[in-house]
Amino acid sequence: MIIELFSGIGHSLDPLDDEVIRIDFDPKTKPTICADVRYLPLRLGLKPNHLHGSPPCKYFSTARARRYGLDMKGLGDSFELVAAFFQAADYLEAERIHLETPAHGFLSRLFRVRLIIYRVHDYHHKPTNFYSSWRAL
């Protein structure tokens, strides 16, 4: 089982064999469960194979901050969502975690090691960092 938090409209994961439970607060994105990731309606110790998170990157983007100025409230709210991702990983006892963020954003300054930089198919001009607890990557 794979749980994808902040699934949004992108639906980052489309595996062949595993069930994917997509969680997002916006019903327009058609998540499996419509909920705020800070208050997950999932049972303790669910033990998914993967927990994937693609938190909203609007305020993590340094390009946006250069253009419009630093939005401290937006950045604080975004960090709160990332904290909720790690709390969910602990609460659910996820086997592996993956976190996707802008490659040159504010969040990348917290993580000293980035595993992969890739360019997603929809946004070739937006390189993305991919952090994971899975050593096979």
URSUL-V490367 format. One record per residue. N is the residue number from 1. SS is DSSP state (a for helix, b for strand, c for the rest). OMEGA is omega as a letter, one per 40 degrees, with the letter a starting at -180 (NA if undefined). BURIAL is I if it has 9 or more other ideal C-beta (glycine too) atoms within 8 Angstrom, else O. Layout:
n=(N,N)
ss=(SS,SS)
omega=(OMEGA,OMEGA)
burial=(BURIAL,BURIAL)
This chain:
n=(1,2,3,4,5,6,7,8,9,10,11,12,13,14,15,16,17,18,19,20,21,22,23,24,25,26,27,28,29,30,31,32,33,34,35,36,37,38,39,40,41,42,43,44,45,46,47,48,49,50,51,52,53,54,55,56,57,58,59,60,61,62,63,64,65,66,67,68,69,70,71,72,73,74,75,76,77,78,79,80,81,82,83,84,85,86,87,88,89,90,91,92,93,94,95,96,97,98,99,100,101,102,103,104,105,106,107,108,109,110,111,112,113,114,115,116,117,118,119,120,121,122,123,124,125,126,127,128,129,130,131,132,133,134,135,136,137)
ss=(c,b,b,b,b,c,c,c,c,c,c,c,c,c,c,c,c,c,c,b,b,b,b,b,c,c,a,a,a,c,c,c,b,b,c,c,a,a,a,c,c,c,c,c,c,c,c,c,c,b,b,b,b,c,c,c,c,c,c,c,c,a,a,a,a,a,a,a,c,c,c,a,a,a,a,a,a,a,a,a,a,a,a,a,a,a,a,a,a,a,a,a,c,c,c,b,b,b,b,b,b,b,c,c,c,a,a,a,a,c,c,c,c,c,c,b,b,b,b,c,c,c,c,c,c,c,b,b,b,b,b,b,c,c,c,c,c)
omega=(i,i,a,i,a,a,i,a,a,a,a,a,i,a,a,a,a,i,i,i,a,a,i,a,a,a,i,a,i,i,i,i,i,a,i,a,i,a,a,i,a,a,i,i,i,i,i,i,a,i,a,i,i,a,i,a,a,a,i,a,i,i,i,i,i,a,a,a,a,i,a,i,i,i,i,i,i,i,i,i,i,i,i,i,a,i,i,i,i,a,a,a,a,i,i,i,i,i,a,a,i,a,a,a,a,a,a,i,i,a,a,a,i,a,a,i,i,i,a,a,a,a,a,a,a,i,a,i,i,i,a,i,a,a,a,i,NA)
burial=(I,I,I,I,I,I,I,I,O,O,I,O,I,O,O,O,O,I,O,I,I,I,I,I,O,O,O,O,I,O,I,O,I,O,I,O,I,O,O,I,O,O,O,O,O,I,O,I,O,I,I,I,I,I,I,O,I,O,I,I,I,I,O,I,I,O,O,O,O,O,I,O,O,I,I,O,I,I,I,I,I,I,O,I,I,I,O,I,I,O,I,I,O,I,O,I,I,I,I,I,I,I,I,O,I,I,I,I,O,O,I,O,O,I,O,O,I,O,I,I,O,O,O,O,O,I,I,I,I,I,I,I,O,I,O,O,O)
